[in-house]
Amino acid sequence: MSTVSDYFGSNVFDDRVMRAILPAGVYASLRKTIDEGTELDIGVANAVADAMKNWAVTKGATHFTHWFQPLTGITAEKHESFIAPSPDGSVIMEFSGKELIKGEPDASSFPSGGLRATFEARGYTAWDPTSYAFIKGRTLCIPTAFCSYGGHALDKKTPLLRSMEVLNRQALRILRLFGNKTTKRVVSSVGSEQEYFLITKEMYDQRPDLRFTGRTLFGAKPPKGQELDDHYFGAIKPGVAAFMEDLNDELWKLGILAKTEHNEVAPAQHELAPIYTTTNVATDQNQLTMEIMQKVAAKHGLVCLLHEKPFAGVNGSGKHNNWSIATSEGQNLLSPGETPYENAQFLLFLCAVIKAVDDYQDLLRISVATAGNDHRLGANEAPPAVISIFVGDELNAVLEAIENDTPYQGAERMQMKLGVDVLPKFNRDTTDRNRTSPFAFTGNKFEFRMLGSSNSIACANIMLNSAVAESLRIYADCLEQAEDFKMALHDMIKKTIRDHRRIIFNGNGYDDSWIGEATEKRGLLNYRTTADCMPHLLDEKNVRMLTALGVFTVDELRSRRDIMLENYCKTVTIEANTMVNMVHKRIAPAITRFTADIAKQAAEKKALFPELACGYETELVTKLSALTDSISEKADALEAALTGLQKAADIMEESALIRDTVVPAMAELRIPCDRAELLTAKSYWPFPTYGDILFSVK
């Protein structure tokens, strides 16, 4: 019986494979490109392509594809076979360096936000050698960047790689100031925890809202939800365990370091967490993870829901982005060590993050903005839409001592006393965790908790890398000119703490009073919806920073604003049309039919037994009739709001109308429908209820 170590990464053209089958000179040249960002030689590309093809064919691959991440939020692939005609009528298997390096997919139907006209179809995919190729099914998948004929980035990977490069350059400047002359590269690393729901395919197929939108648009609260907290970390059901086992196998074959799995808070909700890796690789692997989750679920008669809020009234699903930066030698630059007060290099990098998050709160909020995540942020399972940083008691005390020029006493390492001699003794951490913070320091990394479960992690990390790089650039510009480095360093750290203390909050982010304090006293931003925040992508300070660093062009930024707003508008419009359709075709007829049958029963009862009262039936008919009228009225209001969208002059105005008219009308329509569900006999109600769905997996 094979073990995980026997087949881990078996479908990946990783370093082990390259070192074993590539000529030594080719391997060394490719390794230099990967590690140091040097230009790739075409001769090396040809050798790599031939070896890659031979390896893939031995594993049953017949096709290759340039696997990329367009601005749709999912991945794309166009398959080409390896076959080429031979003079004798047979075929040979070919794959050249040119085919490896560049592909030409039709770019006309991908979102561009005005970067090109519809008739301008040519696009290019370019091999990302820092992310390993892999086999999926019978296809060799080559991770690539995607750009237009005019050179504009049409994907999420290109600006992500740019942001990683600029972070590397600015971080190296800082390290040189501290005397580090050997580090060749600084990389950001990410571990992305993925939450999701599992329901049965049978339940899914009976819910048009789930099929069309990924979430339930109607549904009354079940008698039991998550109130008892009995699902969180509970025993995993056999059906879910079987799914997780197969999912792990598939992920491990692809070299994805799936590490932790458990039940989440809501019924039917679960989580998978990997070991962290380089940010662009982590981004590729998270996209693969979401795809494979859905495929494996289908094999088990299940459906994996990745929407941020598939069920109202229970926890939604997020994706916690654990971000850090490290040198090519493996030194974590956000590790405080045993004496953080004396670790000036750590404190400067910490301050760079604090400054970045405060200066570019809006960009971080924009990076997680989707119609689905609007339902989740600010609810009691996710951080509020206000950005703040949790640093913990020990680091907060360090920062206060520096800011006030007072001695730092140091945190006492207390031993946990559990009152049972046989239990092991261990030191308590110097600070607790804060699950309510959007951006929390967790020992040697920051956990950005605002991402929605369906989000690509690329967007958040582009903005995070860029903002931190900008802080480091400002620091380096100043410190490189300083006459007294140590004094200038001390003053810079102190100034950062003083200027950006408002962003540090170690309290309860769920407390209603915090939002008032954050916005009114501290002046922090509170963009509740996608329509609120997305226009600020083009604020002057944001455009200036992102273009100066070379992460985006102005045109690329404008295109992304428009694409994200278009996606928001289309998503909500599909949801609203689905609601209207479900009401008119299924919900209203079901309530009317049940009401008529109850009225008929009341009449028959009265005819047979005149002396008996029909109070229950009469009251029920009255309630249902009133709800039917309300449903009809509110459905008309929603349709009117949808019609009103035609008046919008542009996507900005349309998104504002969606936020102000359509979304409230949807909420209003749902109320009487959910009330009617509770009064209508189960045999009449046209859809599985929350109780049916959330407890369907055995």
HELIX and SHEET records of a PDB file:
HELIX    1   1 VAL A    4  TYR A    7  1                                   4    
HELIX    2   2 ASP A   15  ILE A   21  1                                   7    
HELIX    3   3 ALA A   24  GLU A   36  1                                  13    
HELIX    4   4 ILE A   42  THR A   58  1                                  17    
HELIX    5   5 GLY A   97  ILE A  101  1                                   5    
HELIX    6   6 LYS A  157  LEU A  177  1                                  21    
HELIX    7   7 LYS A  201  ASP A  205  1                                   5    
HELIX    8   8 PRO A  208  THR A  213  1                                   6    
HELIX    9   9 PRO A  238  LYS A  253  1                                  16    
HELIX   10  10 THR A  279  LYS A  299  1                                  21    
HELIX   11  11 PRO A  340  GLU A  342  5                                   3    
HELIX   12  12 ALA A  344  ASP A  359  1                                  16    
HELIX   13  13 GLN A  361  SER A  367  1                                   7    
HELIX   14  14 ALA A  371  ARG A  376  1                                   6    
HELIX   15  15 GLY A  392  ASN A  404  1                                  13    
HELIX   16  16 ILE A  457  LEU A  479  1                                  23    
HELIX   17  17 PHE A  485  HIS A  500  1                                  16    
HELIX   18  18 ARG A  501  ILE A  503  5                                   3    
HELIX   19  19 ASP A  512  GLY A  516  1                                   5    
HELIX   20  20 GLU A  517  LYS A  521  3                                   5    
HELIX   21  21 THR A  530  CYS A  533  1                                   4    
HELIX   22  22 MET A  534  LEU A  538  5                                   5    
HELIX   23  23 GLU A  540  ALA A  548  1                                   9    
HELIX   24  24 VAL A  554  MET A  582  1                                  29    
HELIX   25  25 VAL A  583  ILE A  587  3                                   5    
HELIX   26  26 ALA A  588  LEU A  608  1                                  21    
HELIX   27  27 GLY A  615  GLY A  644  1                                  30    
HELIX   28  28 LEU A  645  LYS A  647  5                                   3    
HELIX   29  29 ILE A  651  LEU A  657  1                                   7    
HELIX   30  30 ILE A  658  VAL A  662  3                                   5    
HELIX   31  31 VAL A  663  LEU A  679  1                                  17    
HELIX   32  32 TYR A  690  LEU A  694  1                                   5    
SHEET    1   A 5 VAL A  12  PHE A  13  0                                        
SHEET    2   A 5 ALA A 133  LYS A 136 -1                                        
SHEET    3   A 5 THR A 139  SER A 148 -1                                        
SHEET    4   A 5 HIS A  63  TRP A  67  1                                        
SHEET    5   A 5 HIS A  79  SER A  81 -1                                        
SHEET    1   B 5 VAL A  12  PHE A  13  0                                        
SHEET    2   B 5 ALA A 133  LYS A 136 -1                                        
SHEET    3   B 5 THR A 139  SER A 148 -1                                        
SHEET    4   B 5 GLY A 123  TRP A 127 -1                                        
SHEET    5   B 5 LYS A 102  GLY A 103 -1                                        
SHEET    1   C 2 ILE A  83  PRO A  85  0                                        
SHEET    2   C 2 VAL A  91  MET A  93 -1                                        
SHEET    1   D 4 ALA A 258  ASN A 263  0                                        
SHEET    2   D 4 GLN A 269  PRO A 274 -1                                        
SHEET    3   D 4 VAL A 186  THR A 200 -1                                        
SHEET    4   D 4 THR A 277  THR A 278 -1                                        
SHEET    1   E 4 ALA A 258  ASN A 263  0                                        
SHEET    2   E 4 GLN A 269  PRO A 274 -1                                        
SHEET    3   E 4 VAL A 186  THR A 200 -1                                        
SHEET    4   E 4 LEU A 302  LEU A 305 -1                                        
SHEET    1   F 7 ALA A 258  ASN A 263  0                                        
SHEET    2   F 7 GLN A 269  PRO A 274 -1                                        
SHEET    3   F 7 VAL A 186  THR A 200 -1                                        
SHEET    4   F 7 LYS A 319  THR A 327 -1                                        
SHEET    5   F 7 PHE A 446  PHE A 448 -1                                        
SHEET    6   F 7 PHE A 439  PHE A 441 -1                                        
SHEET    7   F 7 ILE A 389  PHE A 390  1                                        
END                                                                             
